[in-house]
Amino acid sequence: MIRRFIGTNFMNYNNRRADLSDLPSLSDLFIELTDYKTKQHSMKKQFEIISNNPNYFVVQPLLKI
């Protein structure tokens, strides 16, 4: 777990390797960031390419309820 000060609050989060279950969210994020529509199967092809690169991670916030 990493703890980082953001604004006036601390945010706890984990860095982890992306997996196939992340594809729907990654596809949505790609569309939001690039305004380019993509399909999950296209993202799966890209994911297969980048998943072998140890420099790619997903930041997962740890929310307290």
Order of alpha helices (4+ residues) and beta strands (2+ residues): beta-beta-alpha-alpha-beta
